[in-house]
Amino acid sequence: MPKLFLPYHLKKETNNEDYVEVVGKTLREVIDNLEKMYPGTKEYLVEDNRIKPGLAAICGYSATRKGLLQELEEDTEVHFLPSIAGG
């Protein structure tokens, strides 16, 4: 199962877990199944049927360019990271 590493603000929704394993073959399926496991988590990750602005999904070793359509392997690690702004 893909392993999701969650941003800090989602840990309170997932009983302070650093990561959770969630079934799914695409990023969309994984997020939908995460929502079933922990209601309310999807709103932190998705807006208007895409990854929320200001948030990056790192699947494996690189940021996804396919968004929620990104295909995931059985052992893929997914990290959700907030964008950093400033100068």
FENSUL-V399936 format. One record per backbone hydrogen bond with DSSP energy under -1.0 kcal/mol. NH is the residue of the N-H (numbers start at 0). CO is the residue of the C=O. Records with the same first field share a line. If there is no record, write none. Layout:
BEGIN
NH: CO, CO
END
This chain:
BEGIN
2: 75
3: 19
4: 77
5: 17
9: 6
10: 7
15: 10
16: 13
19: 3
21: 1
26: 69
27: 67
29: 25
30: 26
31: 27
32: 28
33: 29
34: 30
35: 31
36: 32
37: 33
40: 37
43: 40
44: 41
45: 41
46: 49
49: 46
51: 44
54: 51
55: 80
57: 78
58: 61
59: 76
61: 58
63: 56
68: 65
69: 66
71: 24
75: 72
77: 2
78: 57
79: 4
80: 55
82: 53
END
